[in-house]
Amino acid sequence: MLKEAIETSDENPLNDIETDFINHAIEKSKALTVFLVNGIKLEGSIIAMGKNSFLLKRDDNIQLVYKHSISTILPLDSSNFID
């Protein structure tokens, strides 16, 4: 799904690559590193996405992370992130 979105992003200007990236991470339970704008590093898997926030799970803890506080999202293993 994500690979198709990347390959067709020029064809469909309404395609939202951010949403595709996050949906792919949720569907595949991908481990991510999330950097906040204040420099704090969070690790875990996004388990849900709302209009303004994400639920990030690591071990038995769940954090609500507001989208406006996020600077960068990186897959822990980017070599096989895109199927």
PyMOL Python script that loads the backbone (N, CA, C, O; Angstrom):
from pymol import cmd

cmd.read_pdbstr("""\
ATOM      1  N   MET A   1       0.818  -1.190   0.000  1.00  0.00           N
ATOM      2  CA  MET A   1       0.000   0.000   0.000  1.00  0.00           C
ATOM      3  C   MET A   1       0.863   1.256   0.000  1.00  0.00           C
ATOM      4  O   MET A   1       0.638   2.156  -0.809  1.00  0.00           O
ATOM      5  N   LEU A   2       1.840   1.331   0.885  1.00  0.00           N
ATOM      6  CA  LEU A   2       2.677   2.520   0.954  1.00  0.00           C
ATOM      7  C   LEU A   2       3.529   2.651  -0.292  1.00  0.00           C
ATOM      8  O   LEU A   2       3.706   3.751  -0.815  1.00  0.00           O
ATOM      9  N   LYS A   3       4.059   1.536  -0.769  1.00  0.00           N
ATOM     10  CA  LYS A   3       4.879   1.557  -1.978  1.00  0.00           C
ATOM     11  C   LYS A   3       4.069   2.085  -3.154  1.00  0.00           C
ATOM     12  O   LYS A   3       4.571   2.880  -3.949  1.00  0.00           O
ATOM     13  N   GLU A   4       2.818   1.646  -3.269  1.00  0.00           N
ATOM     14  CA  GLU A   4       1.943   2.127  -4.340  1.00  0.00           C
ATOM     15  C   GLU A   4       1.676   3.616  -4.197  1.00  0.00           C
ATOM     16  O   GLU A   4       1.646   4.336  -5.195  1.00  0.00           O
ATOM     17  N   ALA A   5       1.483   4.086  -2.978  1.00  0.00           N
ATOM     18  CA  ALA A   5       1.220   5.506  -2.751  1.00  0.00           C
ATOM     19  C   ALA A   5       2.414   6.353  -3.150  1.00  0.00           C
ATOM     20  O   ALA A   5       2.250   7.430  -3.722  1.00  0.00           O
ATOM     21  N   ILE A   6       3.609   5.876  -2.855  1.00  0.00           N
ATOM     22  CA  ILE A   6       4.814   6.614  -3.216  1.00  0.00           C
ATOM     23  C   ILE A   6       4.967   6.653  -4.735  1.00  0.00           C
ATOM     24  O   ILE A   6       5.292   7.693  -5.307  1.00  0.00           O
ATOM     25  N   GLU A   7       4.734   5.521  -5.376  1.00  0.00           N
ATOM     26  CA  GLU A   7       4.903   5.444  -6.824  1.00  0.00           C
ATOM     27  C   GLU A   7       3.862   6.254  -7.580  1.00  0.00           C
ATOM     28  O   GLU A   7       4.134   6.719  -8.687  1.00  0.00           O
ATOM     29  N   THR A   8       2.676   6.436  -7.009  1.00  0.00           N
ATOM     30  CA  THR A   8       1.614   7.153  -7.710  1.00  0.00           C
ATOM     31  C   THR A   8       1.364   8.543  -7.149  1.00  0.00           C
ATOM     32  O   THR A   8       0.384   9.186  -7.526  1.00  0.00           O
ATOM     33  N   SER A   9       2.227   9.027  -6.256  1.00  0.00           N
ATOM     34  CA  SER A   9       1.984  10.324  -5.625  1.00  0.00           C
ATOM     35  C   SER A   9       1.954  11.466  -6.628  1.00  0.00           C
ATOM     36  O   SER A   9       1.241  12.446  -6.415  1.00  0.00           O
ATOM     37  N   ASP A  10       2.722  11.364  -7.731  1.00  0.00           N
ATOM     38  CA  ASP A  10       2.716  12.401  -8.748  1.00  0.00           C
ATOM     39  C   ASP A  10       1.430  12.371  -9.568  1.00  0.00           C
ATOM     40  O   ASP A  10       0.995  13.401 -10.082  1.00  0.00           O
ATOM     41  N   GLU A  11       0.829  11.204  -9.689  1.00  0.00           N
ATOM     42  CA  GLU A  11      -0.379  11.053 -10.479  1.00  0.00           C
ATOM     43  C   GLU A  11      -1.608  11.594  -9.763  1.00  0.00           C
ATOM     44  O   GLU A  11      -2.524  12.106 -10.407  1.00  0.00           O
ATOM     45  N   ASN A  12      -1.640  11.486  -8.448  1.00  0.00           N
ATOM     46  CA  ASN A  12      -2.803  11.897  -7.671  1.00  0.00           C
ATOM     47  C   ASN A  12      -2.387  12.936  -6.634  1.00  0.00           C
ATOM     48  O   ASN A  12      -1.891  12.576  -5.566  1.00  0.00           O
ATOM     49  N   PRO A  13      -2.584  14.223  -6.936  1.00  0.00           N
ATOM     50  CA  PRO A  13      -2.152  15.261  -5.990  1.00  0.00           C
ATOM     51  C   PRO A  13      -2.926  15.246  -4.674  1.00  0.00           C
ATOM     52  O   PRO A  13      -2.484  15.844  -3.693  1.00  0.00           O
ATOM     53  N   LEU A  14      -4.077  14.570  -4.640  1.00  0.00           N
ATOM     54  CA  LEU A  14      -4.861  14.515  -3.410  1.00  0.00           C
ATOM     55  C   LEU A  14      -4.404  13.396  -2.483  1.00  0.00           C
ATOM     56  O   LEU A  14      -4.889  13.289  -1.356  1.00  0.00           O
ATOM     57  N   ASN A  15      -3.475  12.561  -2.945  1.00  0.00           N
ATOM     58  CA  ASN A  15      -2.964  11.466  -2.144  1.00  0.00           C
ATOM     59  C   ASN A  15      -2.197  12.035  -0.947  1.00  0.00           C
ATOM     60  O   ASN A  15      -1.335  12.900  -1.108  1.00  0.00           O
ATOM     61  N   ASP A  16      -2.511  11.554   0.223  1.00  0.00           N
ATOM     62  CA  ASP A  16      -1.906  12.075   1.447  1.00  0.00           C
ATOM     63  C   ASP A  16      -0.835  11.092   1.928  1.00  0.00           C
ATOM     64  O   ASP A  16      -1.151  10.103   2.588  1.00  0.00           O
ATOM     65  N   ILE A  17       0.420  11.364   1.599  1.00  0.00           N
ATOM     66  CA  ILE A  17       1.521  10.452   1.921  1.00  0.00           C
ATOM     67  C   ILE A  17       1.696  10.281   3.428  1.00  0.00           C
ATOM     68  O   ILE A  17       2.081   9.205   3.886  1.00  0.00           O
ATOM     69  N   GLU A  18       1.420  11.324   4.199  1.00  0.00           N
ATOM     70  CA  GLU A  18       1.557  11.212   5.650  1.00  0.00           C
ATOM     71  C   GLU A  18       0.569  10.187   6.209  1.00  0.00           C
ATOM     72  O   GLU A  18       0.931   9.343   7.029  1.00  0.00           O
ATOM     73  N   THR A  19      -0.669  10.272   5.757  1.00  0.00           N
ATOM     74  CA  THR A  19      -1.688   9.339   6.223  1.00  0.00           C
ATOM     75  C   THR A  19      -1.365   7.921   5.775  1.00  0.00           C
ATOM     76  O   THR A  19      -1.530   6.972   6.542  1.00  0.00           O
ATOM     77  N   ASP A  20      -0.903   7.772   4.533  1.00  0.00           N
ATOM     78  CA  ASP A  20      -0.525   6.445   4.046  1.00  0.00           C
ATOM     79  C   ASP A  20       0.619   5.858   4.872  1.00  0.00           C
ATOM     80  O   ASP A  20       0.603   4.672   5.200  1.00  0.00           O
ATOM     81  N   PHE A  21       1.604   6.681   5.207  1.00  0.00           N
ATOM     82  CA  PHE A  21       2.745   6.242   6.012  1.00  0.00           C
ATOM     83  C   PHE A  21       2.281   5.750   7.376  1.00  0.00           C
ATOM     84  O   PHE A  21       2.670   4.667   7.814  1.00  0.00           O
ATOM     85  N   ILE A  22       1.457   6.534   8.043  1.00  0.00           N
ATOM     86  CA  ILE A  22       0.983   6.178   9.385  1.00  0.00           C
ATOM     87  C   ILE A  22       0.065   4.961   9.327  1.00  0.00           C
ATOM     88  O   ILE A  22       0.181   4.062  10.160  1.00  0.00           O
ATOM     89  N   ASN A  23      -0.846   4.920   8.354  1.00  0.00           N
ATOM     90  CA  ASN A  23      -1.736   3.759   8.229  1.00  0.00           C
ATOM     91  C   ASN A  23      -0.937   2.480   8.006  1.00  0.00           C
ATOM     92  O   ASN A  23      -1.264   1.437   8.572  1.00  0.00           O
ATOM     93  N   HIS A  24       0.099   2.553   7.190  1.00  0.00           N
ATOM     94  CA  HIS A  24       0.959   1.393   6.947  1.00  0.00           C
ATOM     95  C   HIS A  24       1.644   0.964   8.253  1.00  0.00           C
ATOM     96  O   HIS A  24       1.713  -0.226   8.561  1.00  0.00           O
ATOM     97  N   ALA A  25       2.142   1.930   9.004  1.00  0.00           N
ATOM     98  CA  ALA A  25       2.801   1.628  10.283  1.00  0.00           C
ATOM     99  C   ALA A  25       1.825   0.986  11.268  1.00  0.00           C
ATOM    100  O   ALA A  25       2.198   0.078  12.010  1.00  0.00           O
ATOM    101  N   ILE A  26       0.579   1.456  11.277  1.00  0.00           N
ATOM    102  CA  ILE A  26      -0.434   0.895  12.175  1.00  0.00           C
ATOM    103  C   ILE A  26      -0.790  -0.527  11.740  1.00  0.00           C
ATOM    104  O   ILE A  26      -0.809  -1.445  12.561  1.00  0.00           O
ATOM    105  N   GLU A  27      -1.073  -0.705  10.452  1.00  0.00           N
ATOM    106  CA  GLU A  27      -1.495  -2.012   9.947  1.00  0.00           C
ATOM    107  C   GLU A  27      -0.428  -3.083  10.142  1.00  0.00           C
ATOM    108  O   GLU A  27      -0.748  -4.232  10.443  1.00  0.00           O
ATOM    109  N   LYS A  28       0.839  -2.711   9.973  1.00  0.00           N
ATOM    110  CA  LYS A  28       1.931  -3.682  10.069  1.00  0.00           C
ATOM    111  C   LYS A  28       2.583  -3.700  11.452  1.00  0.00           C
ATOM    112  O   LYS A  28       3.554  -4.428  11.661  1.00  0.00           O
ATOM    113  N   SER A  29       2.063  -2.905  12.407  1.00  0.00           N
ATOM    114  CA  SER A  29       2.618  -2.799  13.766  1.00  0.00           C
ATOM    115  C   SER A  29       4.123  -2.521  13.737  1.00  0.00           C
ATOM    116  O   SER A  29       4.897  -3.151  14.457  1.00  0.00           O
ATOM    117  N   LYS A  30       4.513  -1.589  12.911  1.00  0.00           N
ATOM    118  CA  LYS A  30       5.930  -1.255  12.755  1.00  0.00           C
ATOM    119  C   LYS A  30       6.450  -0.477  13.964  1.00  0.00           C
ATOM    120  O   LYS A  30       5.775   0.411  14.484  1.00  0.00           O
ATOM    121  N   ALA A  31       7.656  -0.825  14.398  1.00  0.00           N
ATOM    122  CA  ALA A  31       8.318  -0.099  15.475  1.00  0.00           C
ATOM    123  C   ALA A  31       8.879   1.208  14.904  1.00  0.00           C
ATOM    124  O   ALA A  31       9.508   1.216  13.846  1.00  0.00           O
ATOM    125  N   LEU A  32       8.643   2.298  15.614  1.00  0.00           N
ATOM    126  CA  LEU A  32       9.034   3.625  15.141  1.00  0.00           C
ATOM    127  C   LEU A  32       9.793   4.387  16.214  1.00  0.00           C
ATOM    128  O   LEU A  32       9.658   4.121  17.408  1.00  0.00           O
ATOM    129  N   THR A  33      10.593   5.339  15.758  1.00  0.00           N
ATOM    130  CA  THR A  33      11.171   6.345  16.634  1.00  0.00           C
ATOM    131  C   THR A  33      10.500   7.654  16.283  1.00  0.00           C
ATOM    132  O   THR A  33      10.462   8.044  15.116  1.00  0.00           O
ATOM    133  N   VAL A  34       9.965   8.342  17.294  1.00  0.00           N
ATOM    134  CA  VAL A  34       9.279   9.612  17.086  1.00  0.00           C
ATOM    135  C   VAL A  34      10.069  10.692  17.818  1.00  0.00           C
ATOM    136  O   VAL A  34      10.262  10.619  19.031  1.00  0.00           O
ATOM    137  N   PHE A  35      10.519  11.686  17.073  1.00  0.00           N
ATOM    138  CA  PHE A  35      11.208  12.823  17.679  1.00  0.00           C
ATOM    139  C   PHE A  35      10.221  13.973  17.800  1.00  0.00           C
ATOM    140  O   PHE A  35       9.536  14.328  16.841  1.00  0.00           O
ATOM    141  N   LEU A  36      10.162  14.543  18.986  1.00  0.00           N
ATOM    142  CA  LEU A  36       9.299  15.701  19.211  1.00  0.00           C
ATOM    143  C   LEU A  36      10.055  16.984  18.887  1.00  0.00           C
ATOM    144  O   LEU A  36      11.282  16.974  18.786  1.00  0.00           O
ATOM    145  N   VAL A  37       9.336  18.076  18.725  1.00  0.00           N
ATOM    146  CA  VAL A  37       9.976  19.340  18.366  1.00  0.00           C
ATOM    147  C   VAL A  37      10.914  19.838  19.463  1.00  0.00           C
ATOM    148  O   VAL A  37      11.820  20.624  19.186  1.00  0.00           O
ATOM    149  N   ASN A  38      10.710  19.392  20.704  1.00  0.00           N
ATOM    150  CA  ASN A  38      11.602  19.796  21.792  1.00  0.00           C
ATOM    151  C   ASN A  38      12.801  18.864  21.942  1.00  0.00           C
ATOM    152  O   ASN A  38      13.583  19.013  22.881  1.00  0.00           O
ATOM    153  N   GLY A  39      12.957  17.892  21.016  1.00  0.00           N
ATOM    154  CA  GLY A  39      14.114  17.013  21.018  1.00  0.00           C
ATOM    155  C   GLY A  39      13.927  15.681  21.718  1.00  0.00           C
ATOM    156  O   GLY A  39      14.795  14.814  21.626  1.00  0.00           O
ATOM    157  N   ILE A  40      12.819  15.497  22.411  1.00  0.00           N
ATOM    158  CA  ILE A  40      12.571  14.235  23.111  1.00  0.00           C
ATOM    159  C   ILE A  40      12.356  13.123  22.091  1.00  0.00           C
ATOM    160  O   ILE A  40      11.692  13.308  21.071  1.00  0.00           O
ATOM    161  N   LYS A  41      12.936  11.959  22.394  1.00  0.00           N
ATOM    162  CA  LYS A  41      12.837  10.794  21.517  1.00  0.00           C
ATOM    163  C   LYS A  41      11.907   9.773  22.153  1.00  0.00           C
ATOM    164  O   LYS A  41      12.109   9.370  23.299  1.00  0.00           O
ATOM    165  N   LEU A  42      10.891   9.354  21.411  1.00  0.00           N
ATOM    166  CA  LEU A  42       9.960   8.327  21.849  1.00  0.00           C
ATOM    167  C   LEU A  42      10.080   7.130  20.916  1.00  0.00           C
ATOM    168  O   LEU A  42      10.315   7.299  19.719  1.00  0.00           O
ATOM    169  N   GLU A  43       9.922   5.930  21.447  1.00  0.00           N
ATOM    170  CA  GLU A  43       9.943   4.738  20.615  1.00  0.00           C
ATOM    171  C   GLU A  43       8.726   3.894  20.912  1.00  0.00           C
ATOM    172  O   GLU A  43       8.254   3.837  22.048  1.00  0.00           O
ATOM    173  N   GLY A  44       8.223   3.242  19.885  1.00  0.00           N
ATOM    174  CA  GLY A  44       7.073   2.368  20.036  1.00  0.00           C
ATOM    175  C   GLY A  44       6.362   2.185  18.724  1.00  0.00           C
ATOM    176  O   GLY A  44       6.910   2.476  17.660  1.00  0.00           O
ATOM    177  N   SER A  45       5.133   1.701  18.800  1.00  0.00           N
ATOM    178  CA  SER A  45       4.299   1.496  17.623  1.00  0.00           C
ATOM    179  C   SER A  45       3.054   2.348  17.747  1.00  0.00           C
ATOM    180  O   SER A  45       2.449   2.424  18.816  1.00  0.00           O
ATOM    181  N   ILE A  46       2.673   2.986  16.660  1.00  0.00           N
ATOM    182  CA  ILE A  46       1.430   3.749  16.657  1.00  0.00           C
ATOM    183  C   ILE A  46       0.296   2.748  16.527  1.00  0.00           C
ATOM    184  O   ILE A  46       0.272   1.944  15.595  1.00  0.00           O
ATOM    185  N   ILE A  47      -0.641   2.798  17.459  1.00  0.00           N
ATOM    186  CA  ILE A  47      -1.746   1.844  17.440  1.00  0.00           C
ATOM    187  C   ILE A  47      -3.054   2.488  17.004  1.00  0.00           C
ATOM    188  O   ILE A  47      -4.003   1.784  16.659  1.00  0.00           O
ATOM    189  N   ALA A  48      -3.117   3.813  17.013  1.00  0.00           N
ATOM    190  CA  ALA A  48      -4.327   4.509  16.581  1.00  0.00           C
ATOM    191  C   ALA A  48      -3.973   5.948  16.220  1.00  0.00           C
ATOM    192  O   ALA A  48      -3.008   6.524  16.722  1.00  0.00           O
ATOM    193  N   MET A  49      -4.797   6.507  15.324  1.00  0.00           N
ATOM    194  CA  MET A  49      -4.572   7.876  14.882  1.00  0.00           C
ATOM    195  C   MET A  49      -5.893   8.623  14.956  1.00  0.00           C
ATOM    196  O   MET A  49      -6.923   8.143  14.482  1.00  0.00           O
ATOM    197  N   GLY A  50      -5.847   9.799  15.554  1.00  0.00           N
ATOM    198  CA  GLY A  50      -7.009  10.673  15.588  1.00  0.00           C
ATOM    199  C   GLY A  50      -6.750  11.906  14.758  1.00  0.00           C
ATOM    200  O   GLY A  50      -5.728  12.001  14.078  1.00  0.00           O
ATOM    201  N   LYS A  51      -7.656  12.838  14.807  1.00  0.00           N
ATOM    202  CA  LYS A  51      -7.517  14.069  14.030  1.00  0.00           C
ATOM    203  C   LYS A  51      -6.282  14.860  14.464  1.00  0.00           C
ATOM    204  O   LYS A  51      -5.583  15.427  13.625  1.00  0.00           O
ATOM    205  N   ASN A  52      -6.013  14.899  15.765  1.00  0.00           N
ATOM    206  CA  ASN A  52      -4.926  15.726  16.290  1.00  0.00           C
ATOM    207  C   ASN A  52      -3.858  14.958  17.047  1.00  0.00           C
ATOM    208  O   ASN A  52      -2.908  15.564  17.542  1.00  0.00           O
ATOM    209  N   SER A  53      -3.986  13.634  17.151  1.00  0.00           N
ATOM    210  CA  SER A  53      -3.047  12.896  17.986  1.00  0.00           C
ATOM    211  C   SER A  53      -2.877  11.451  17.516  1.00  0.00           C
ATOM    212  O   SER A  53      -3.631  10.946  16.685  1.00  0.00           O
ATOM    213  N   PHE A  54      -1.849  10.807  18.089  1.00  0.00           N
ATOM    214  CA  PHE A  54      -1.562   9.397  17.886  1.00  0.00           C
ATOM    215  C   PHE A  54      -1.515   8.720  19.245  1.00  0.00           C
ATOM    216  O   PHE A  54      -1.195   9.355  20.250  1.00  0.00           O
ATOM    217  N   LEU A  55      -1.834   7.428  19.277  1.00  0.00           N
ATOM    218  CA  LEU A  55      -1.562   6.604  20.450  1.00  0.00           C
ATOM    219  C   LEU A  55      -0.314   5.796  20.133  1.00  0.00           C
ATOM    220  O   LEU A  55      -0.279   5.033  19.168  1.00  0.00           O
ATOM    221  N   LEU A  56       0.707   5.976  20.958  1.00  0.00           N
ATOM    222  CA  LEU A  56       1.981   5.301  20.778  1.00  0.00           C
ATOM    223  C   LEU A  56       2.135   4.277  21.900  1.00  0.00           C
ATOM    224  O   LEU A  56       2.043   4.622  23.078  1.00  0.00           O
ATOM    225  N   LYS A  57       2.370   3.015  21.530  1.00  0.00           N
ATOM    226  CA  LYS A  57       2.482   1.947  22.526  1.00  0.00           C
ATOM    227  C   LYS A  57       3.896   1.399  22.547  1.00  0.00           C
ATOM    228  O   LYS A  57       4.494   1.134  21.505  1.00  0.00           O
ATOM    229  N   ARG A  58       4.421   1.234  23.762  1.00  0.00           N
ATOM    230  CA  ARG A  58       5.711   0.586  23.978  1.00  0.00           C
ATOM    231  C   ARG A  58       5.594  -0.252  25.238  1.00  0.00           C
ATOM    232  O   ARG A  58       5.209   0.248  26.295  1.00  0.00           O
ATOM    233  N   ASP A  59       5.927  -1.523  25.121  1.00  0.00           N
ATOM    234  CA  ASP A  59       5.764  -2.473  26.218  1.00  0.00           C
ATOM    235  C   ASP A  59       4.296  -2.441  26.666  1.00  0.00           C
ATOM    236  O   ASP A  59       3.403  -2.703  25.860  1.00  0.00           O
ATOM    237  N   ASP A  60       4.042  -2.129  27.920  1.00  0.00           N
ATOM    238  CA  ASP A  60       2.665  -2.066  28.416  1.00  0.00           C
ATOM    239  C   ASP A  60       2.180  -0.636  28.596  1.00  0.00           C
ATOM    240  O   ASP A  60       1.131  -0.412  29.200  1.00  0.00           O
ATOM    241  N   ASN A  61       2.928   0.334  28.081  1.00  0.00           N
ATOM    242  CA  ASN A  61       2.576   1.739  28.236  1.00  0.00           C
ATOM    243  C   ASN A  61       2.017   2.313  26.941  1.00  0.00           C
ATOM    244  O   ASN A  61       2.486   1.992  25.850  1.00  0.00           O
ATOM    245  N   ILE A  62       1.014   3.161  27.079  1.00  0.00           N
ATOM    246  CA  ILE A  62       0.437   3.858  25.936  1.00  0.00           C
ATOM    247  C   ILE A  62       0.522   5.358  26.199  1.00  0.00           C
ATOM    248  O   ILE A  62       0.162   5.837  27.275  1.00  0.00           O
ATOM    249  N   GLN A  63       1.007   6.090  25.191  1.00  0.00           N
ATOM    250  CA  GLN A  63       1.129   7.542  25.306  1.00  0.00           C
ATOM    251  C   GLN A  63       0.270   8.204  24.243  1.00  0.00           C
ATOM    252  O   GLN A  63       0.198   7.727  23.111  1.00  0.00           O
ATOM    253  N   LEU A  64      -0.378   9.295  24.603  1.00  0.00           N
ATOM    254  CA  LEU A  64      -1.079  10.135  23.652  1.00  0.00           C
ATOM    255  C   LEU A  64      -0.098  11.208  23.207  1.00  0.00           C
ATOM    256  O   LEU A  64       0.396  11.982  24.027  1.00  0.00           O
ATOM    257  N   VAL A  65       0.183  11.256  21.911  1.00  0.00           N
ATOM    258  CA  VAL A  65       1.156  12.208  21.372  1.00  0.00           C
ATOM    259  C   VAL A  65       0.427  13.117  20.394  1.00  0.00           C
ATOM    260  O   VAL A  65      -0.153  12.646  19.416  1.00  0.00           O
ATOM    261  N   TYR A  66       0.457  14.416  20.659  1.00  0.00           N
ATOM    262  CA  TYR A  66      -0.190  15.367  19.767  1.00  0.00           C
ATOM    263  C   TYR A  66       0.631  15.570  18.504  1.00  0.00           C
ATOM    264  O   TYR A  66       1.852  15.717  18.567  1.00  0.00           O
ATOM    265  N   LYS A  67      -0.039  15.579  17.357  1.00  0.00           N
ATOM    266  CA  LYS A  67       0.637  15.691  16.070  1.00  0.00           C
ATOM    267  C   LYS A  67       1.468  16.969  15.966  1.00  0.00           C
ATOM    268  O   LYS A  67       2.549  16.955  15.379  1.00  0.00           O
ATOM    269  N   HIS A  68       0.977  18.065  16.526  1.00  0.00           N
ATOM    270  CA  HIS A  68       1.717  19.329  16.404  1.00  0.00           C
ATOM    271  C   HIS A  68       3.042  19.313  17.170  1.00  0.00           C
ATOM    272  O   HIS A  68       3.886  20.185  16.967  1.00  0.00           O
ATOM    273  N   SER A  69       3.226  18.317  18.055  1.00  0.00           N
ATOM    274  CA  SER A  69       4.474  18.240  18.822  1.00  0.00           C
ATOM    275  C   SER A  69       5.520  17.361  18.139  1.00  0.00           C
ATOM    276  O   SER A  69       6.648  17.262  18.621  1.00  0.00           O
ATOM    277  N   ILE A  70       5.158  16.720  17.021  1.00  0.00           N
ATOM    278  CA  ILE A  70       6.064  15.783  16.351  1.00  0.00           C
ATOM    279  C   ILE A  70       6.895  16.492  15.292  1.00  0.00           C
ATOM    280  O   ILE A  70       6.378  17.256  14.477  1.00  0.00           O
ATOM    281  N   SER A  71       8.190  16.220  15.327  1.00  0.00           N
ATOM    282  CA  SER A  71       9.108  16.733  14.318  1.00  0.00           C
ATOM    283  C   SER A  71       9.356  15.700  13.232  1.00  0.00           C
ATOM    284  O   SER A  71       9.233  16.002  12.045  1.00  0.00           O
ATOM    285  N   THR A  72       9.708  14.469  13.635  1.00  0.00           N
ATOM    286  CA  THR A  72      10.121  13.430  12.690  1.00  0.00           C
ATOM    287  C   THR A  72       9.652  12.062  13.177  1.00  0.00           C
ATOM    288  O   THR A  72       9.642  11.789  14.377  1.00  0.00           O
ATOM    289  N   ILE A  73       9.266  11.207  12.233  1.00  0.00           N
ATOM    290  CA  ILE A  73       8.932   9.826  12.541  1.00  0.00           C
ATOM    291  C   ILE A  73       9.817   8.938  11.679  1.00  0.00           C
ATOM    292  O   ILE A  73       9.821   9.050  10.453  1.00  0.00           O
ATOM    293  N   LEU A  74      10.569   8.053  12.333  1.00  0.00           N
ATOM    294  CA  LEU A  74      11.483   7.148  11.630  1.00  0.00           C
ATOM    295  C   LEU A  74      11.147   5.704  11.955  1.00  0.00           C
ATOM    296  O   LEU A  74      10.917   5.376  13.119  1.00  0.00           O
ATOM    297  N   PRO A  75      11.112   4.842  10.963  1.00  0.00           N
ATOM    298  CA  PRO A  75      10.982   3.412  11.263  1.00  0.00           C
ATOM    299  C   PRO A  75      12.277   2.918  11.900  1.00  0.00           C
ATOM    300  O   PRO A  75      13.361   3.331  11.487  1.00  0.00           O
ATOM    301  N   LEU A  76      12.183   2.038  12.903  1.00  0.00           N
ATOM    302  CA  LEU A  76      13.385   1.480  13.511  1.00  0.00           C
ATOM    303  C   LEU A  76      14.152   0.639  12.506  1.00  0.00           C
ATOM    304  O   LEU A  76      15.383   0.618  12.520  1.00  0.00           O
ATOM    305  N   ASP A  77      13.428  -0.058  11.631  1.00  0.00           N
ATOM    306  CA  ASP A  77      14.054  -0.852  10.588  1.00  0.00           C
ATOM    307  C   ASP A  77      13.540  -0.360   9.241  1.00  0.00           C
ATOM    308  O   ASP A  77      12.561  -0.891   8.717  1.00  0.00           O
ATOM    309  N   SER A  78      14.191   0.644   8.685  1.00  0.00           N
ATOM    310  CA  SER A  78      13.706   1.240   7.441  1.00  0.00           C
ATOM    311  C   SER A  78      14.024   0.389   6.226  1.00  0.00           C
ATOM    312  O   SER A  78      13.513   0.660   5.140  1.00  0.00           O
ATOM    313  N   SER A  79      14.856  -0.632   6.381  1.00  0.00           N
ATOM    314  CA  SER A  79      15.225  -1.461   5.230  1.00  0.00           C
ATOM    315  C   SER A  79      14.044  -2.256   4.685  1.00  0.00           C
ATOM    316  O   SER A  79      14.000  -2.554   3.492  1.00  0.00           O
ATOM    317  N   ASN A  80      13.088  -2.604   5.542  1.00  0.00           N
ATOM    318  CA  ASN A  80      11.931  -3.354   5.051  1.00  0.00           C
ATOM    319  C   ASN A  80      10.617  -2.678   5.424  1.00  0.00           C
ATOM    320  O   ASN A  80       9.597  -3.354   5.561  1.00  0.00           O
ATOM    321  N   PHE A  81      10.622  -1.371   5.588  1.00  0.00           N
ATOM    322  CA  PHE A  81       9.399  -0.661   5.979  1.00  0.00           C
ATOM    323  C   PHE A  81       8.369  -0.672   4.862  1.00  0.00           C
ATOM    324  O   PHE A  81       7.183  -0.900   5.101  1.00  0.00           O
ATOM    325  N   ILE A  82       8.824  -0.426   3.650  1.00  0.00           N
ATOM    326  CA  ILE A  82       7.918  -0.410   2.502  1.00  0.00           C
ATOM    327  C   ILE A  82       7.855  -1.814   1.924  1.00  0.00           C
ATOM    328  O   ILE A  82       8.863  -2.377   1.499  1.00  0.00           O
ATOM    329  N   ASP A  83       6.661  -2.360   1.920  1.00  0.00           N
ATOM    330  CA  ASP A  83       6.479  -3.732   1.407  1.00  0.00           C
ATOM    331  C   ASP A  83       6.418  -3.733  -0.100  1.00  0.00           C
ATOM    332  O   ASP A  83       6.269  -4.791  -0.711  1.00  0.00           O
TER     333      ASP A  83
END
""", "prot")
cmd.dss("prot")
cmd.show_as("cartoon", "prot")
cmd.util.cbc("prot")
cmd.orient("prot")
